[in-house]
Amino acid sequence: MKKLMSAVVAAIAVAASAATWERAGSLQVADTTGLAAAVAKLGEISGNQMLGAMAAAQLSQLPTSEFFGPTRQGGSIAMPLYFDMDAFAKAGSGDEEAFDDLDDGAVEYAVVYPMALPKEEFVKLHEGAVETNGMVRVQGLPFGDADEDDFTYVVFADGGKWAVASDRPEQVALALKDLPELVKPMGGDVVRLSATPKGFEALRKVLDVAARKCAEEDEKLDVAAALDLVKGLDAMRLALRVGDAGVDFPCGFSAVPGSTLSKMGATAFSAESLSEAGPDAISFSKSSFCKANVEESWKLVAEVLAKHKIDTSSFLKWQFGKMSRLTVDMPALVDWAKAAETNGLDEVDCDELSNDLAAAFSGKCQYVPAEAPEGCAVAFAGYKPKFSACDRFLATLPEAKGRKLLGASVFSLSGLVQAILPAVLASLDAETRAMVAPMAALLPKEAKCGIVSAYWRKDDGSVAGLTRISADEIKGIGASAGAIMAATMMNVGAGASDDDDDDDGSSDED
């Protein structure tokens, strides 16, 4: 066995260099300490301090902990993904068998783990582990559910700080080569996902074949426009972090020169220009990426609704233009919904409606670069938010102030709740309203900060973005959910007490 392992180790470098493997992307996750800190912060801003304690207990056993042992504090777990470039090229050339076999050997992964245990202790964890020339062969897989003939090859790097593992020695060698890139400090991120130019290069080779197969399985599926955008992607990144401001999703992408995607976002605008949404907008989005075609899209929707005898004219009012606006009359909407038996709403076949909508947009979904920024606002008749869309945007994402934006959106969940609540309560009968009113009072009050996104172009030409769910929104939702749950449990408990009294033979009059 040792001679066999020596031969395998000696062949790794040759095999890895001779193959056509390229790193297509990677997933990086903070260690258990970082994960627990993020959940604790989420508990803090939501008002549920127990989240941190509960998470600490659960996170002590990650899926990989049984295999590797505990994580080293300050490290991160990385999982690089590798594509066989030749296999993807063959699959994209029309070889049906090669395409069907892509998931069998053309895609492989490795695991880079921050070790708290020394190599000697790791070997003791695994009965029958064989070590030679610096590589350990272990029966089993890092994520469990292994058969008897499943083995993992592990190499310890950087003085034992990192364990690099895979079920194929070739991927161990590739991950060792990529180690400096894979173990970069998280910088506050909890999760980080990236896709490389090599990964998108491989995908572009098989996208047309994949689209054809999808069309064969579902003729109504229209992926041409989306496929064109994906072909324009050269690299992509996405992350998750939790901080005092809320939950952030930083992202970014770069485009292939000359692609449709590379031509989008030609005209920038300022965050202050969101004031054109007006003082009554609950949500507003503005973008210079592609033409919105709001009016054309609504015409398609309206035709389908008319076919199903759904008339929205009493509660939806549209204004179309470069800055479109939808105004919702909430009391009228509630009245319309309550009259389902008389307006035919209860006779609508939802599956048929969904199919008709899909058919209406089939072949008409296009992504055309915008010549100038376009936007759309949503407001509720008779309701004026405490904060304008522009003020809410800047309060939630002060990082966007002074930037030349390519896209921006702002939405207030707490504002939406307060906009629809009066009409809903007014529609209830007196008895039901009396029962619901205490719960309604616990719903989140309108907060200054909301849920926003912003995108801008960096100096290297790539696009960066940031979506933030503000601490205000999380705090309002968390506090309301906790209070409503407590009130519900009290009601349940009171009901149980009443039942107990009845069981004892006492009457309500007693």
C-alpha positions as CSV (number, residue, x, y, z in Angstrom):
1,M,0.0,0.0,0.0
2,K,2.8,2.4,0.9
3,K,4.5,1.7,-2.5
4,L,1.2,2.3,-4.3
5,M,0.7,5.6,-2.4
6,S,4.2,6.7,-3.2
7,A,3.6,6.1,-6.9
8,V,0.3,8.0,-6.7
9,V,1.9,11.0,-5.0
10,A,4.8,11.1,-7.5
11,A,2.3,11.1,-10.4
12,I,0.1,13.9,-9.0
13,A,2.2,16.8,-10.4
14,V,2.4,15.2,-13.8
15,A,-1.3,14.3,-13.9
16,A,-2.4,17.7,-12.8
17,S,-0.2,19.5,-15.3
18,A,-1.1,17.3,-18.2
19,A,-4.8,17.5,-17.6
20,T,-7.0,20.4,-18.8
21,W,-8.4,21.2,-15.4
22,E,-9.1,24.9,-14.6
23,R,-10.6,26.5,-11.5
24,A,-14.1,27.5,-12.4
25,G,-15.0,29.1,-9.1
26,S,-14.9,28.7,-5.3
27,L,-17.0,28.9,-2.2
28,Q,-15.4,30.3,0.9
29,V,-17.1,30.2,4.4
30,A,-15.9,31.6,7.7
31,D,-14.9,29.3,10.5
32,T,-17.3,28.4,13.3
33,T,-16.2,31.5,15.3
34,G,-17.0,33.8,12.4
35,L,-20.3,32.1,11.7
36,A,-21.4,32.3,15.3
37,A,-20.4,36.0,15.5
38,A,-22.5,36.8,12.4
39,V,-25.5,35.0,13.8
40,A,-25.0,36.7,17.2
41,K,-24.9,40.1,15.5
42,L,-28.1,39.2,13.6
43,G,-29.7,38.2,16.9
44,E,-28.6,41.5,18.4
45,I,-30.0,43.7,15.7
46,S,-33.2,41.7,15.5
47,G,-33.7,41.9,19.3
48,N,-33.5,38.1,19.7
49,Q,-30.3,37.5,21.7
50,M,-31.0,33.8,22.0
51,L,-30.0,33.4,18.3
52,G,-26.3,33.7,19.1
53,A,-26.4,31.1,21.9
54,M,-28.5,28.7,19.7
55,A,-26.2,29.1,16.8
56,A,-23.1,28.5,18.8
57,A,-24.4,25.2,19.8
58,Q,-25.4,24.2,16.3
59,L,-22.3,25.5,14.5
60,S,-19.9,23.5,16.7
61,Q,-20.7,20.6,14.4
62,L,-20.3,21.7,10.8
63,P,-20.8,19.0,8.1
64,T,-17.0,18.7,7.8
65,S,-16.2,18.7,11.5
66,E,-16.5,15.0,11.9
67,F,-14.0,14.4,9.2
68,F,-11.4,17.2,9.9
69,G,-12.1,18.1,13.5
70,P,-12.8,21.7,14.8
71,T,-11.9,24.7,12.7
72,R,-8.9,26.8,13.5
73,Q,-10.0,30.2,14.7
74,G,-9.5,33.0,12.2
75,G,-9.4,30.6,9.2
76,S,-12.0,29.8,6.6
77,I,-13.2,26.8,4.7
78,A,-12.8,26.9,0.9
79,M,-14.2,24.6,-1.7
80,P,-12.7,25.3,-5.2
81,L,-14.5,23.8,-8.2
82,Y,-12.6,22.5,-11.2
83,F,-13.7,22.0,-14.8
84,D,-12.1,19.7,-17.4
85,M,-11.9,22.2,-20.2
86,D,-11.4,19.6,-22.9
87,A,-14.5,17.7,-21.7
88,F,-16.6,20.9,-21.9
89,A,-15.3,21.7,-25.4
90,K,-16.2,18.2,-26.6
91,A,-19.6,18.5,-25.0
92,G,-20.2,21.8,-26.8
93,S,-19.2,20.4,-30.2
94,G,-22.4,18.4,-30.5
95,D,-21.2,15.1,-28.9
96,E,-24.4,14.2,-27.0
97,E,-22.7,11.5,-24.9
98,A,-20.0,13.9,-23.9
99,F,-22.7,16.4,-22.8
100,D,-24.5,13.8,-20.8
101,D,-21.3,12.8,-19.1
102,L,-20.3,16.3,-17.9
103,D,-21.4,15.6,-14.4
104,D,-19.4,12.4,-14.3
105,G,-15.7,13.3,-14.1
106,A,-15.7,16.7,-15.9
107,V,-16.5,18.6,-12.7
108,E,-14.4,18.0,-9.5
109,Y,-13.9,19.8,-6.2
110,A,-11.5,20.1,-3.3
111,V,-11.8,21.2,0.3
112,V,-9.3,23.6,2.0
113,Y,-9.8,23.4,5.8
114,P,-8.3,25.5,8.6
115,M,-7.0,22.8,10.9
116,A,-7.0,23.1,14.7
117,L,-5.8,19.5,15.1
118,P,-2.2,18.6,14.1
119,K,-1.7,16.0,11.4
120,E,-0.9,13.3,13.9
121,E,-4.2,13.8,15.7
122,F,-6.1,13.9,12.3
123,V,-4.6,10.5,11.3
124,K,-5.7,9.0,14.7
125,L,-9.3,10.1,13.9
126,H,-9.4,7.8,10.9
127,E,-8.8,4.1,11.4
128,G,-6.8,2.6,8.6
129,A,-5.5,6.0,7.3
130,V,-2.3,5.5,5.3
131,E,0.4,8.3,5.1
132,T,3.3,8.5,2.7
133,N,5.3,11.2,1.2
134,G,3.3,13.9,3.0
135,M,-0.1,12.6,1.7
136,V,-2.8,10.9,3.8
137,R,-5.3,8.5,2.3
138,V,-8.5,8.3,4.4
139,Q,-11.5,6.1,3.9
140,G,-14.6,8.2,3.7
141,L,-15.5,11.7,2.4
142,P,-15.5,15.1,4.1
143,F,-19.3,15.5,3.8
144,G,-20.2,11.9,4.9
145,D,-22.5,9.4,3.1
146,A,-19.5,7.5,1.8
147,D,-19.3,3.9,0.5
148,E,-16.5,1.5,1.5
149,D,-14.6,2.2,-1.7
150,D,-14.7,6.0,-1.2
151,F,-11.4,7.6,-0.2
152,T,-10.1,11.1,0.4
153,Y,-6.6,12.3,-0.2
154,V,-5.3,14.9,2.2
155,V,-2.2,17.1,2.2
156,F,-1.2,19.4,5.1
157,A,0.1,22.8,3.9
158,D,1.7,25.8,5.5
159,G,3.1,24.0,8.5
160,G,-0.2,22.1,9.1
161,K,-2.4,25.2,9.2
162,W,-4.4,24.0,6.2
163,A,-5.6,20.6,5.1
164,V,-6.2,20.3,1.3
165,A,-8.4,17.3,0.5
166,S,-10.2,15.7,-2.5
167,D,-11.3,12.3,-3.6
168,R,-8.8,12.7,-6.5
169,P,-5.1,13.5,-6.0
170,E,-5.1,15.7,-9.1
171,Q,-7.5,18.2,-7.4
172,V,-5.3,18.2,-4.3
173,A,-2.4,19.3,-6.4
174,L,-4.5,22.0,-8.1
175,A,-5.9,23.3,-4.8
176,L,-2.3,23.4,-3.4
177,K,-1.3,25.6,-6.3
178,D,-4.3,27.9,-5.8
179,L,-3.9,28.0,-2.0
180,P,-2.9,31.7,-1.7
181,E,-6.0,32.7,-3.5
182,L,-8.3,30.3,-1.7
183,V,-7.4,31.3,1.8
184,K,-7.5,35.1,1.5
185,P,-8.9,36.7,4.7
186,M,-12.6,37.0,4.7
187,G,-12.5,40.7,5.7
188,G,-15.9,40.6,7.4
189,D,-17.6,38.3,4.9
190,V,-19.4,35.3,6.2
191,V,-19.8,33.6,2.8
192,R,-18.0,34.4,-0.4
193,L,-18.8,32.9,-3.8
194,S,-16.8,33.5,-7.0
195,A,-16.8,32.4,-10.6
196,T,-13.7,32.7,-12.7
197,P,-13.2,33.7,-16.4
198,K,-12.1,30.1,-17.1
199,G,-15.3,28.8,-15.5
200,F,-17.5,31.1,-17.8
201,E,-15.3,30.1,-20.8
202,A,-16.2,26.5,-20.2
203,L,-19.9,27.2,-19.7
204,R,-20.1,29.3,-22.9
205,K,-19.0,26.2,-24.8
206,V,-22.1,24.2,-23.7
207,L,-24.8,26.9,-23.2
208,D,-26.2,26.5,-26.7
209,V,-26.5,22.7,-26.3
210,A,-28.1,23.1,-22.9
211,A,-30.6,25.7,-24.2
212,R,-31.5,23.3,-27.1
213,K,-32.1,20.5,-24.6
214,C,-34.3,22.7,-22.4
215,A,-36.4,23.7,-25.4
216,E,-36.8,20.1,-26.4
217,E,-38.2,19.3,-22.9
218,D,-40.3,22.4,-22.7
219,E,-41.2,24.3,-25.9
220,K,-42.6,27.2,-23.9
221,L,-39.3,27.9,-22.2
222,D,-37.7,31.0,-23.6
223,V,-34.1,31.4,-22.5
224,A,-32.5,33.1,-25.5
225,A,-32.3,36.6,-24.0
226,A,-31.0,35.3,-20.7
227,L,-28.6,33.1,-22.4
228,D,-27.1,36.1,-24.3
229,L,-26.5,37.9,-21.0
230,V,-24.8,34.8,-19.4
231,K,-22.6,34.5,-22.5
232,G,-21.4,38.1,-21.7
233,L,-20.2,37.2,-18.2
234,D,-16.5,37.0,-17.7
235,A,-16.3,36.7,-13.9
236,M,-18.7,37.1,-11.0
237,R,-18.5,37.4,-7.2
238,L,-21.1,37.4,-4.4
239,A,-20.7,37.6,-0.6
240,L,-22.7,37.8,2.6
241,R,-21.8,39.8,5.7
242,V,-23.6,40.9,8.8
243,G,-22.9,44.2,10.6
244,D,-24.3,47.1,12.6
245,A,-26.0,48.5,9.4
246,G,-27.8,45.2,8.7
247,V,-27.3,42.3,6.3
248,D,-25.2,43.1,3.3
249,F,-24.8,41.3,-0.1
250,P,-21.8,42.7,-1.9
251,C,-21.5,41.5,-5.5
252,G,-19.9,42.3,-8.8
253,F,-19.2,41.1,-12.3
254,S,-17.1,41.8,-15.3
255,A,-18.3,41.5,-18.9
256,V,-16.8,40.0,-22.1
257,P,-15.7,42.9,-24.3
258,G,-18.2,43.4,-27.2
259,S,-21.0,41.4,-25.5
260,T,-24.5,42.8,-24.9
261,L,-23.7,42.9,-21.2
262,S,-20.6,45.1,-21.8
263,K,-22.8,47.7,-23.5
264,M,-25.2,48.1,-20.6
265,G,-24.8,50.8,-18.0
266,A,-23.5,53.5,-20.4
267,T,-25.1,56.4,-18.6
268,A,-24.7,57.0,-14.8
269,F,-26.8,59.0,-12.4
270,S,-26.5,60.3,-8.8
271,A,-28.2,58.9,-5.7
272,E,-29.9,62.3,-5.3
273,S,-31.7,61.8,-8.6
274,L,-33.9,59.2,-6.8
275,S,-35.9,62.2,-5.6
276,E,-37.8,62.1,-8.9
277,A,-39.7,59.1,-7.3
278,G,-41.7,61.7,-5.4
279,P,-42.6,61.9,-1.7
280,D,-45.2,59.1,-1.8
281,A,-43.2,56.2,-3.3
282,I,-43.0,53.0,-1.2
283,S,-40.5,51.5,-3.7
284,F,-38.5,52.9,-6.6
285,S,-36.0,51.4,-9.0
286,K,-33.8,53.2,-11.6
287,S,-31.4,51.6,-14.0
288,S,-29.3,52.4,-17.0
289,F,-28.5,48.7,-17.7
290,C,-31.4,47.8,-20.0
291,K,-34.7,49.2,-21.3
292,A,-37.5,48.6,-18.9
293,N,-40.3,48.3,-21.4
294,V,-42.8,48.7,-18.5
295,E,-45.7,49.8,-20.8
296,E,-45.2,47.0,-23.3
297,S,-44.9,44.4,-20.5
298,W,-48.1,45.6,-18.8
299,K,-50.0,45.5,-22.1
300,L,-49.1,41.8,-22.4
301,V,-50.2,41.2,-18.8
302,A,-53.4,43.1,-19.3
303,E,-54.4,41.1,-22.3
304,V,-54.0,37.9,-20.4
305,L,-55.9,39.3,-17.4
306,A,-58.7,40.4,-19.7
307,K,-58.9,36.9,-21.2
308,H,-59.5,35.6,-17.7
309,K,-62.0,38.4,-17.0
310,I,-59.8,40.0,-14.3
311,D,-60.3,43.8,-14.2
312,T,-57.7,45.7,-12.2
313,S,-58.7,49.2,-13.3
314,S,-60.5,49.9,-10.1
315,F,-57.3,49.6,-7.9
316,L,-54.3,49.8,-10.2
317,K,-53.4,53.1,-12.0
318,W,-50.4,53.3,-14.3
319,Q,-48.4,56.2,-15.7
320,F,-45.9,55.2,-18.3
321,G,-42.7,56.9,-19.4
322,K,-39.0,57.0,-18.7
323,M,-40.1,57.1,-15.1
324,S,-43.2,54.9,-14.8
325,R,-45.5,54.9,-11.8
326,L,-48.0,52.4,-10.4
327,T,-50.5,53.7,-7.8
328,V,-52.4,51.1,-5.8
329,D,-55.8,52.0,-4.3
330,M,-55.7,49.6,-1.3
331,P,-59.3,50.0,-0.1
332,A,-60.5,49.4,-3.7
333,L,-58.2,46.3,-3.9
334,V,-59.6,44.9,-0.6
335,D,-63.2,45.5,-1.8
336,W,-62.4,43.7,-5.1
337,A,-60.8,40.8,-3.4
338,K,-63.8,40.4,-1.0
339,A,-66.2,40.4,-4.0
340,A,-64.5,37.3,-5.5
341,E,-67.7,35.4,-5.8
342,T,-69.4,38.2,-7.9
343,N,-66.4,39.4,-10.0
344,G,-65.5,35.9,-11.1
345,L,-62.1,35.9,-9.3
346,D,-62.9,32.6,-7.6
347,E,-63.4,30.9,-11.0
348,V,-60.0,31.8,-12.3
349,D,-57.8,28.7,-13.1
350,C,-54.4,29.8,-11.6
351,D,-52.5,27.2,-13.6
352,E,-54.0,28.3,-16.8
353,L,-53.4,31.9,-16.0
354,S,-49.8,31.2,-15.3
355,N,-49.4,29.3,-18.6
356,D,-51.0,32.1,-20.5
357,L,-48.7,34.6,-18.9
358,A,-45.6,32.5,-19.9
359,A,-46.9,32.1,-23.4
360,A,-47.5,35.9,-23.7
361,F,-43.9,36.7,-22.9
362,S,-42.4,33.8,-24.9
363,G,-40.0,35.2,-27.4
364,K,-40.6,38.8,-26.3
365,C,-38.2,38.8,-23.4
366,Q,-35.3,41.0,-24.5
367,Y,-32.4,42.8,-22.8
368,V,-31.6,45.9,-24.8
369,P,-29.0,48.4,-23.4
370,A,-30.8,51.5,-22.2
371,E,-30.0,54.8,-23.9
372,A,-30.8,56.7,-20.7
373,P,-31.7,55.7,-17.1
374,E,-35.3,54.4,-16.7
375,G,-37.3,53.9,-13.5
376,C,-40.5,52.7,-11.9
377,A,-42.1,53.8,-8.7
378,V,-44.9,52.2,-6.6
379,A,-47.1,54.2,-4.4
380,F,-50.4,53.7,-2.4
381,A,-53.2,56.1,-2.9
382,G,-53.7,58.3,0.2
383,Y,-50.6,57.1,1.9
384,K,-47.5,59.3,2.3
385,P,-44.4,57.5,3.8
386,K,-42.6,59.3,6.6
387,F,-39.5,59.3,4.4
388,S,-39.1,59.8,0.7
389,A,-37.5,57.1,-1.5
390,C,-34.4,59.2,-1.9
391,D,-34.0,60.0,1.8
392,R,-34.5,56.3,2.7
393,F,-32.0,55.2,0.1
394,L,-29.2,57.5,1.4
395,A,-30.0,56.7,5.0
396,T,-29.8,53.0,4.3
397,L,-26.7,53.1,2.0
398,P,-24.6,56.2,2.7
399,E,-21.8,54.5,0.8
400,A,-23.7,55.4,-2.4
401,K,-23.6,59.1,-1.8
402,G,-21.4,60.8,-4.4
403,R,-21.1,57.7,-6.6
404,K,-22.0,57.5,-10.3
405,L,-24.7,54.8,-10.2
406,L,-25.7,52.5,-12.9
407,G,-28.6,51.0,-11.0
408,A,-30.4,51.6,-7.7
409,S,-33.5,50.4,-5.9
410,V,-35.2,51.2,-2.6
411,F,-38.1,49.5,-0.8
412,S,-39.6,49.8,2.7
413,L,-41.2,46.6,4.1
414,S,-42.3,48.5,7.2
415,G,-43.8,51.2,5.0
416,L,-45.6,48.6,3.0
417,V,-47.1,47.1,6.1
418,Q,-48.4,50.5,7.3
419,A,-49.7,51.4,3.9
420,I,-51.9,48.3,3.6
421,L,-52.9,47.8,7.3
422,P,-55.7,50.5,7.6
423,A,-57.6,49.2,4.5
424,V,-57.3,45.6,5.7
425,L,-58.5,46.4,9.2
426,A,-61.4,48.5,7.9
427,S,-62.6,45.6,5.8
428,L,-63.1,43.4,8.8
429,D,-66.3,43.1,10.8
430,A,-66.3,44.6,14.3
431,E,-65.8,41.4,16.1
432,T,-62.9,40.2,14.0
433,R,-61.3,43.7,14.0
434,A,-61.4,43.6,17.8
435,M,-59.6,40.3,17.8
436,V,-57.0,41.3,15.3
437,A,-56.3,44.8,16.4
438,P,-53.9,43.9,19.3
439,M,-51.8,41.8,16.9
440,A,-51.9,44.6,14.2
441,A,-50.5,47.0,16.8
442,L,-47.4,44.8,17.1
443,L,-46.6,45.0,13.4
444,P,-43.5,47.1,12.6
445,K,-43.8,50.9,12.5
446,E,-42.4,52.6,9.5
447,A,-38.6,52.8,9.8
448,K,-36.2,55.3,8.3
449,C,-34.0,52.7,6.6
450,G,-35.2,50.0,4.2
451,I,-34.0,47.5,1.7
452,V,-31.8,49.0,-1.0
453,S,-29.5,48.1,-3.8
454,A,-26.9,50.1,-5.7
455,Y,-24.5,49.3,-8.6
456,W,-21.6,51.3,-10.0
457,R,-18.7,50.9,-12.3
458,K,-15.2,50.5,-10.9
459,D,-12.0,51.9,-12.3
460,D,-11.1,48.5,-14.0
461,G,-14.4,48.6,-15.9
462,S,-16.1,45.9,-13.8
463,V,-19.4,46.5,-12.0
464,A,-19.7,46.4,-8.3
465,G,-22.9,46.3,-6.3
466,L,-24.3,46.2,-2.8
467,T,-27.7,45.1,-1.5
468,R,-28.5,45.9,2.2
469,I,-31.4,44.7,4.4
470,S,-31.2,47.4,7.0
471,A,-31.0,46.8,10.7
472,D,-34.2,49.0,11.1
473,E,-36.1,46.5,8.9
474,I,-34.7,43.5,10.6
475,K,-35.3,45.0,14.1
476,G,-38.9,45.8,13.2
477,I,-39.6,42.3,11.8
478,G,-37.9,40.6,14.7
479,A,-39.6,42.5,17.4
480,S,-43.0,42.1,15.7
481,A,-42.6,38.4,15.2
482,G,-41.5,37.9,18.8
483,A,-44.3,39.9,20.2
484,I,-46.9,38.2,18.0
485,M,-45.6,34.7,18.9
486,A,-45.7,35.6,22.6
487,A,-49.3,36.9,22.3
488,T,-50.3,33.8,20.3
489,M,-48.8,31.5,23.0
490,M,-50.6,33.4,25.7
491,N,-53.9,33.0,23.9
492,V,-53.2,29.3,23.4
493,G,-52.3,29.0,27.0
494,A,-55.5,30.8,28.0
495,G,-57.5,28.5,25.8
496,A,-55.8,25.4,27.4
497,S,-56.7,26.7,30.9
498,D,-60.3,27.1,29.9
499,D,-60.3,23.5,28.6
500,D,-58.8,22.3,31.8
501,D,-61.6,24.1,33.8
502,D,-64.2,22.4,31.6
503,D,-62.6,19.0,32.2
504,D,-62.9,19.6,36.0
505,G,-66.6,20.0,35.6
506,S,-66.8,23.7,36.1
507,S,-68.9,25.8,33.8
508,D,-68.2,29.1,32.2
509,E,-70.7,30.7,34.5
510,D,-68.7,29.3,37.5
